[in-house]
């Protein structure tokens, strides 16, 4: 979503000059209320350092749009891990292959921007209308084998790493909880990490805390 905004100088200027008016539309929260204005000011400061929006604002704009989804997934992981009797396995897909659901606009569909929403599905299913079939001659085949192994193990046993026997290729995937906040980073290698985008998600939690009222 950041690319179309940055490629349209008029839209970018409108957002920059009237941030409190248009930010709630861009980032999907209530409009024209005291809370809305408070959130808009917070976003302007946190993601853009209270600066005018220019082409140099790309990272802040991309992060803000990404957090529309990421924060809500993170909150779901927190809530489910607290109230479910089953283990929660949380992951971040960071493997960048040669294919993607979004390519750099000036690359004629040949250079992925990075790793974007739904790119993990490329390696879980054969999406024939968009991508080739990854047979043994494709380097992407290794990621196909990795993901399908993890998901098949989870479907059969409830644990992505079969019988919790970690190896160099498949480390023990620690279930997520609100104290350790462990997740699996699925990239060229599988690595256990913690506190995914903590500062960014804490920012949104401050404005939208969980209400315990009935």
Secondary structure, DSSP 8 states (H G I E B T S, - for coil): -HHHHHH-HHHHHHHHHTHHHHHHHHHT---SSHHHHHHHHHHHHHHHTT----GGGHHHHHHHHHHHHHHHHHHHHHHHHHH-SS----EEE----S--S-B-GGGTS-SB-SS-TTTTHHHHS--TTTS----TTSTTHHHHHHHHHHHHHHHHHS-SSGGG---SSS-------TTT-EEEEESSSEEEEESTTHHHHHHHHHHS------
